[in-house]
Amino acid sequence: MKKFFMKFLMVGLATTLVACGGSNETGGDEAQDPGSTGDAEQQSYDLKMSVTVGNSSTWFMAAEKLAEDMAEATDGRIQISVYPNEQLSGGDSGAAVEQLMNGTIDLTYNSTIIYSIMDERLGVLSAPFLFANLEETDVALAGEGGEAIKEIIRENGVETLGFGQNGFRQLTNSKHEVTSPEDLVNMKVRIPGISMYTDLWREFGADPTTMTFSEVFTALQQGTIDGQENPIDVIHSSQLVEVQDYITMWNYSYDPLILGINKDLFDSMSAEDQELFRTLGEEANAYQIQLAREKESEQIEELKAAGMQFYEPTEAELEAFRQAVEAVYDKYESVWGAELLNSFR
């Protein structure tokens, strides 16, 4: 009878362990080794996921799909709460990635631009005019280059559950139509906080400034800055049409998303749960990419209807922009690594 009671007590304890992201008792601390034969597959998780932009974005929709699919697949054993607009990091995307790396946040959707603040090698994906179209990005990220990016991110404490799409970054401004590098001279443009973008925009002759994205709308509204650059989905979901008149569709820099999970947490999970995160993560990414591509033409039409003036540079004009920033490659090839850069070229 005593042996039966002890066995019952041990089983009860094992099934009540819960991983709460941001607490002192995380999944990484509580879960058994994935190779063990205990009850690790029955571990319960209550996880927090941060998304940079609002709940009308494809990022948030895909994160919600992941949360719903995970809850359904595990009968509620794994719960993911999704927080838009970087609520968990005070609006600071860089802080969100840092918290993901140290385990305070469990999962995030973040751009590789934000990751490159922590590891400059990851800035290679943002190199100017590196990709001509989405077909090229798909091939590159599915190949050797994409695997190299995942390994770099893994070294920084995050397991990549695949790539999403923020898209090609376009320029908006409130001053005038931009058709040549000369139109950018002295323009105050908000850029993400990485040195490569600062150098790139100075090559254009612009006046680049960094700030968290949560501050951009107000800065544009008050005239502190003239413009900013982001993919269509972010421009649309953030309602920048209310404070910007012009947009240049030049595809100057590609911006993939990382669906990341804290590596210690992921490593602590059972093999079955790891596979579940990989499978449902890939499905969420595919859903996000499909949504982003389907919605972009509709979003463009809505921005036009709201009064934003679009300009698409000719090939000759694009070449002028490329030539203006060629020095960026000379400076950053050694930072990114020639082998990594060539895997995308």
Legacy VTK file of the C-alpha trace (Angstrom):
# vtk DataFile Version 3.0
C-alpha trace
ASCII
DATASET POLYDATA
POINTS 345 float
0.000 0.000 0.000
2.824 2.390 0.865
4.570 1.699 -2.486
1.314 2.354 -4.339
0.864 5.679 -2.519
4.417 6.832 -3.341
4.002 5.900 -7.004
0.706 7.785 -7.147
2.305 10.842 -5.536
5.231 10.867 -8.000
2.926 10.653 -11.017
0.795 13.480 -9.665
3.807 15.709 -9.178
5.143 14.993 -12.669
1.888 15.989 -14.349
1.593 19.320 -12.550
4.919 20.831 -13.626
4.285 24.009 -15.627
6.660 26.221 -17.629
5.822 29.908 -17.303
7.887 32.198 -19.550
9.484 35.052 -17.675
9.181 33.391 -14.273
11.867 31.737 -12.205
10.417 28.326 -13.054
10.814 27.951 -16.797
10.329 25.001 -19.082
14.098 24.667 -19.312
14.422 24.318 -15.549
11.521 21.957 -15.038
11.423 19.626 -18.028
13.234 16.309 -18.199
15.993 15.551 -20.641
14.462 14.812 -24.085
16.326 11.520 -24.138
14.926 10.319 -20.827
12.077 7.834 -20.510
10.000 9.672 -17.898
6.871 11.807 -18.306
8.597 14.672 -20.173
6.145 14.354 -23.050
3.363 15.294 -20.620
5.051 18.511 -19.523
2.667 21.477 -19.568
3.718 24.918 -20.787
2.254 28.402 -20.449
4.383 30.406 -22.881
4.640 34.060 -23.866
5.222 35.184 -27.453
6.079 38.721 -28.541
5.270 40.265 -31.936
6.679 43.620 -33.056
3.606 44.993 -34.822
-0.145 45.173 -34.201
-2.894 42.583 -34.256
-3.960 43.433 -37.816
-0.564 42.322 -39.162
0.194 38.984 -40.801
2.820 38.430 -38.072
0.184 38.474 -35.353
-2.244 36.345 -37.356
0.402 33.663 -37.882
1.412 33.776 -34.203
-2.234 33.303 -33.228
-2.478 30.363 -35.635
0.547 28.768 -33.979
-1.005 29.278 -30.543
-4.363 27.848 -31.600
-2.856 24.880 -33.445
-0.564 24.083 -30.528
-3.393 24.194 -27.997
-5.531 21.950 -30.197
-2.740 19.456 -30.906
-1.931 19.092 -27.201
-5.460 19.338 -25.772
-4.445 22.564 -24.063
-1.245 21.199 -22.539
0.855 23.812 -24.379
-0.575 27.320 -24.240
0.953 30.314 -26.046
-0.178 33.865 -25.238
0.616 36.309 -28.049
1.425 39.959 -27.251
1.424 42.489 -30.139
3.341 45.779 -30.370
6.224 44.488 -28.230
4.132 44.857 -25.081
6.494 42.544 -23.208
9.549 44.689 -23.942
8.187 48.199 -23.623
7.948 48.635 -27.390
11.640 47.850 -27.936
12.283 45.109 -30.522
15.945 44.852 -29.573
15.003 44.277 -25.950
12.508 41.615 -27.062
15.234 39.628 -28.828
17.519 39.972 -25.809
14.719 38.680 -23.574
14.139 35.794 -25.981
17.816 34.910 -25.778
17.849 34.941 -21.971
14.501 33.176 -21.639
12.395 35.985 -20.189
10.251 35.739 -23.339
9.665 32.267 -24.784
8.940 32.921 -28.469
9.000 35.878 -30.843
8.470 36.908 -34.422
11.314 39.332 -35.129
13.143 40.570 -38.176
16.725 39.425 -38.771
17.542 43.153 -38.713
16.855 43.150 -34.969
18.931 39.994 -34.496
21.827 41.649 -36.323
22.044 44.197 -33.511
23.265 41.267 -31.397
25.322 39.580 -34.124
26.432 41.681 -37.097
26.826 38.645 -39.341
23.046 38.468 -39.613
23.024 41.861 -41.328
23.977 40.088 -44.553
20.296 39.420 -45.320
19.613 43.165 -45.267
22.410 44.029 -47.727
21.199 46.588 -50.286
19.678 45.223 -53.487
20.939 41.705 -52.666
17.784 40.009 -53.992
15.819 40.961 -57.079
12.537 39.262 -56.208
10.753 36.952 -53.775
11.597 33.845 -55.800
15.297 34.497 -55.156
14.728 34.926 -51.424
12.773 31.658 -51.218
15.586 29.697 -52.837
18.288 31.359 -50.752
16.607 30.852 -47.375
15.768 27.225 -48.160
19.385 26.474 -49.031
22.874 26.645 -47.592
22.611 30.311 -46.696
19.423 29.798 -44.695
20.989 26.945 -42.730
24.005 29.128 -41.947
21.690 31.851 -40.621
19.903 29.326 -38.373
23.231 28.172 -36.940
24.307 31.740 -36.137
20.996 32.372 -34.399
21.366 29.084 -32.513
24.770 30.252 -31.268
22.956 33.241 -29.758
20.558 31.152 -27.697
17.575 30.923 -30.043
16.246 27.946 -32.012
14.799 28.972 -35.378
11.448 27.407 -36.213
11.678 28.703 -39.762
11.462 31.935 -41.731
8.511 34.223 -42.248
8.316 37.241 -44.514
8.357 40.873 -43.550
9.137 41.570 -47.193
11.057 44.062 -49.265
11.518 47.378 -47.508
10.054 50.429 -49.263
10.649 54.116 -48.561
7.905 56.488 -47.422
8.292 60.205 -46.812
6.317 63.432 -46.440
8.557 65.734 -48.509
8.609 64.737 -52.183
8.725 61.883 -54.670
12.023 59.996 -54.573
13.328 58.907 -57.977
17.107 59.254 -57.542
19.786 59.334 -54.830
19.798 63.134 -55.096
16.218 63.188 -53.790
17.452 61.644 -50.541
20.054 64.289 -49.712
19.447 65.714 -46.201
16.198 63.776 -45.811
15.641 62.728 -42.185
14.857 59.022 -42.388
14.175 56.642 -39.524
16.125 53.417 -39.880
16.575 50.311 -37.708
19.430 50.610 -35.229
22.233 48.796 -37.019
25.428 50.376 -38.293
25.083 48.986 -41.820
21.862 50.924 -42.410
23.427 54.069 -40.959
26.359 53.798 -43.379
24.063 52.914 -46.275
21.820 55.938 -45.830
24.776 58.262 -45.356
26.044 57.033 -48.726
22.728 58.300 -50.134
23.404 61.665 -48.496
20.412 61.308 -46.178
20.242 62.106 -42.469
19.461 58.707 -40.873
18.199 58.401 -37.331
17.400 55.348 -35.208
14.452 54.879 -32.886
12.205 52.050 -31.777
9.342 51.445 -34.184
6.743 52.245 -31.517
7.955 55.878 -31.657
7.905 56.252 -35.447
4.283 57.306 -36.029
4.498 60.164 -33.523
7.885 61.298 -34.879
6.476 61.417 -38.406
3.351 63.183 -37.206
5.375 65.850 -35.401
7.857 66.286 -38.250
10.831 65.120 -36.205
11.650 62.857 -39.154
10.635 63.078 -42.814
10.361 59.409 -43.653
10.956 55.780 -42.804
11.446 52.470 -44.614
9.494 49.255 -44.066
7.639 46.573 -45.996
4.076 47.205 -47.177
2.471 45.110 -44.442
4.061 47.212 -41.701
3.321 50.485 -43.519
-0.311 49.447 -43.901
-0.951 47.875 -40.495
0.723 50.825 -38.731
-1.461 53.320 -40.637
1.520 55.356 -41.805
-0.609 56.667 -44.674
-1.988 59.140 -42.132
1.429 60.809 -41.783
3.206 60.002 -45.090
2.427 61.153 -48.631
4.973 59.385 -50.884
6.245 55.847 -51.287
9.065 54.564 -53.481
8.727 50.888 -54.423
12.400 50.035 -54.888
12.811 46.708 -53.001
16.103 48.006 -51.664
16.478 45.571 -48.762
14.821 42.241 -47.981
13.561 41.521 -44.501
12.815 37.929 -43.432
11.214 37.103 -40.112
12.544 34.622 -37.599
10.066 32.521 -35.701
12.299 31.900 -32.715
12.012 29.983 -29.458
14.431 30.200 -26.556
17.002 27.451 -27.152
17.304 26.309 -23.516
13.544 25.929 -23.367
13.443 24.083 -26.686
16.323 21.779 -25.726
14.559 20.897 -22.473
11.481 19.639 -24.285
10.726 16.070 -25.212
11.558 14.972 -28.754
7.826 14.803 -29.475
7.221 18.389 -28.360
10.248 19.622 -30.305
8.898 17.995 -33.455
5.487 19.510 -32.792
6.983 22.990 -32.520
8.970 22.482 -35.731
5.952 21.201 -37.669
3.434 23.761 -36.449
6.067 26.503 -36.677
6.658 25.755 -40.359
2.913 25.736 -40.951
2.563 29.106 -39.221
5.391 30.527 -41.347
3.850 29.205 -44.562
0.530 30.748 -43.532
2.166 34.097 -42.738
4.041 34.178 -46.061
0.921 33.263 -48.018
-1.104 35.942 -46.218
1.604 38.570 -46.744
1.833 37.872 -50.464
-1.909 37.695 -50.989
-2.579 40.837 -49.007
0.162 43.051 -50.400
-1.598 44.006 -53.644
-4.797 44.686 -51.693
-2.877 46.763 -49.131
-1.218 48.770 -51.918
-4.607 49.593 -53.436
-5.911 50.669 -50.034
-2.894 52.917 -49.485
-3.391 54.467 -52.917
-7.090 55.018 -52.205
-6.127 56.732 -48.937
-3.956 59.187 -50.865
-0.431 57.791 -50.807
1.452 58.474 -54.058
3.412 55.478 -55.379
6.529 55.584 -57.551
8.252 52.575 -59.141
11.817 53.372 -60.320
12.965 52.283 -63.738
15.825 49.807 -64.067
18.209 52.671 -64.867
17.083 54.537 -61.745
17.522 51.421 -59.618
21.044 51.031 -60.970
21.828 54.586 -59.840
20.678 53.689 -56.313
22.778 50.498 -56.398
25.902 52.333 -57.475
25.418 54.933 -54.750
25.716 52.301 -51.996
28.287 49.916 -53.480
30.766 51.025 -50.803
28.596 49.252 -48.209
29.649 45.888 -49.659
33.319 46.877 -49.560
33.021 47.790 -45.870
30.799 44.959 -44.608
31.923 41.876 -46.499
34.491 41.175 -43.785
31.827 41.706 -41.088
29.302 39.375 -42.671
31.901 36.912 -43.884
32.702 36.408 -47.556
31.490 32.795 -47.505
28.140 33.721 -45.992
27.648 36.615 -48.398
28.507 34.461 -51.393
25.968 31.837 -50.300
23.280 34.452 -50.957
24.861 36.049 -53.998
LINES 1 346
345 0 1 2 3 4 5 6 7 8 9 10 11 12 13 14 15 16 17 18 19 20 21 22 23 24 25 26 27 28 29 30 31 32 33 34 35 36 37 38 39 40 41 42 43 44 45 46 47 48 49 50 51 52 53 54 55 56 57 58 59 60 61 62 63 64 65 66 67 68 69 70 71 72 73 74 75 76 77 78 79 80 81 82 83 84 85 86 87 88 89 90 91 92 93 94 95 96 97 98 99 100 101 102 103 104 105 106 107 108 109 110 111 112 113 114 115 116 117 118 119 120 121 122 123 124 125 126 127 128 129 130 131 132 133 134 135 136 137 138 139 140 141 142 143 144 145 146 147 148 149 150 151 152 153 154 155 156 157 158 159 160 161 162 163 164 165 166 167 168 169 170 171 172 173 174 175 176 177 178 179 180 181 182 183 184 185 186 187 188 189 190 191 192 193 194 195 196 197 198 199 200 201 202 203 204 205 206 207 208 209 210 211 212 213 214 215 216 217 218 219 220 221 222 223 224 225 226 227 228 229 230 231 232 233 234 235 236 237 238 239 240 241 242 243 244 245 246 247 248 249 250 251 252 253 254 255 256 257 258 259 260 261 262 263 264 265 266 267 268 269 270 271 272 273 274 275 276 277 278 279 280 281 282 283 284 285 286 287 288 289 290 291 292 293 294 295 296 297 298 299 300 301 302 303 304 305 306 307 308 309 310 311 312 313 314 315 316 317 318 319 320 321 322 323 324 325 326 327 328 329 330 331 332 333 334 335 336 337 338 339 340 341 342 343 344
